[in-house]
Amino acid sequence: MAFKLNDLVEICKKEEGFSGVYYTAILLAAVGRKRYLVRYENRFNEDGSRLLTEAVDSDEIRPSPPQPSGYNFAVAERVEAFVDFAWRVGTVIRKVDPNYYVKLDCNGKEHHCPFFKVRRHLEWQNGTWLCPATGLLLWSTGQLRALAFHFQHWIPLFASL
């Protein structure tokens, strides 16, 4: 997917310890065909004086995922929780209305998360949003595939914009 200047994106580094950890960033420029310069919204340089800017590979970038509002997650559901300034993939292990306890994949730790810092885990593959739990295609570049929310599950719409 070709990103544009000032797009809000998420970066998941391919280095050890970063798997399933998505940092929000602004795309600043293309660097060749397969790299982009980004400025993180919540990561700072080594001395903490300014936001970190770095070049990242295109396979480490995804657009910000679409999210329905008001979702009620169930125990064992795959989610992303906003912990330590990044979205981290994990599993809901307990619900205490309206909040969640999420076990993170990156470190195995359990975190208490307010409902507004938990979202459905989606995967960006070949320009398409997929729900790994159901295998449903949710959003494809240029077309609305699914943006309906019904009985706590995504349903495909297959409608064009």
C-alpha positions, 0 to 999 in steps of 0.5 A: 500500500502506498502511504501519503504524507501525514498519514496516521500509521502504526509501526510494528518493528520486526525486532525481538521484543516488538512483536505484537506491539504497535506504536502510533506515528505520522508518516513524514516521507518516502525513503526509496521504494520500501522505506518510510520516515516516520515520527512517533507520537509516543516514543522519544529519542534517547535523551527524551528531549523530542519525539523519535523520528526514524526510517522503517521498512514498509512491511513494519507499517500499517494504517490505523485500524478501523474500530467500531465503538461500544464493543463488548469484549468476551473472555478469551477474545483477542484484543489490543490494549494500549499499555506503555504508550503502544497498542499491544496484542493480547487476550482478555482474561477477565472482565470487570465491567466496564474494564478488562484484564488483558494478558499481553503476548509480548511479555505474558504480563496481565494488565488492568485496562479501562474499556477505552484502551482496548480494541479488537485485534486486526491484521493488515495483510496485502492492503486488507484488514482481517479479523484473525479470530473469524478470518473475515475480510473487514476493509480493503483499500478503496472498498468497504468490505465490512463496517457493520457490527451485529450481535458482537461480531463483524459481518461482511457487507461487500459494498463499494464506496 
